[in-house]
Amino acid sequence: MKTSPFSLRVVAVLSLALIAFAATLKAQITVSWGTESEGRYFATASGSLLPEGSLVRLGSFVASTDFAGHASDLAYLSSQFTVFGTAFIGGGGFTGTPGAFAAANVVPATNTRLSYWAFDAATAAAATQWGIYTETTGLWTTPALAPGSINTDIVDANLASIGTLTATQARTAAFGAPSNVPDSSLWFLDGLVIGAAVFAGRIFKRRLAPR
């Protein structure tokens, strides 16, 4: 029985699609992040622990980002930042614990150094303080191609691009009202995360409700 040219084309297209899908999976890793070790907590510039619901982002900055010259410019900082994950103080089992959270996100495995970006409010637009922290020895750098996972924790951060690091706290810097409006796409991402969390909570409650 002869195989038609059309069938051969379909097989070829499906094979290429499977190869591309496998490559995509291989190029992604799971990153655990937050304050899991509880050795260092997020705090304001004065040392008060960040309240529950405060926004924290996981992502990477362009290597040439001028933090010193644009520390108060949220529009500029947002334009230099790629968001990989969004979390909130008190999340991931830390309900009732100011300054702490735990989260996990799938991120590209592209030999990228990760950063945490913490705010003193639930949105960047409402924040008057923020801090940006990273780790420079490779612990927070994603592998180039290998699948799997890496664990990051604020206790390992050794550089505050904005804000300060003490032995027990990652403190924000105070700026007052934002000097520029943050990138709208980041607002949209934060809104999606909040909406998904609310929807998941409602579904969970429905499943628990007596029938």
Sequence and secondary structure as in RCSB ss.txt:
>XXXX:A:sequence
MKTSPFSLRVVAVLSLALIAFAATLKAQITVSWGTESEGRYFATASGSLLPEGSLVRLGSFVASTDFAGHASDLA
YLSSQFTVFGTAFIGGGGFTGTPGAFAAANVVPATNTRLSYWAFDAATAAAATQWGIYTETTGLWTTPALAPGSI
NTDIVDANLASIGTLTATQARTAAFGAPSNVPDSSLWFLDGLVIGAAVFAGRIFKRRLAPR
>XXXX:A:secstr
    HHHHHHHHHHHHHHHHHHHHHHTEEEEEEESTT SSEEE TTS B  TT EEEEEEE TT  TTTSTT HH
HHHHTEEEEEEEETT SS TT TT  EEEEEEE SS B EEEEESSSSTTT SEEEEEE SSSTTB  SS  EEE
E  GGG  EEEESEE SSEEE EE SS SS   HHHHHHHHHHHHHHHHHHHHHHHHHS  
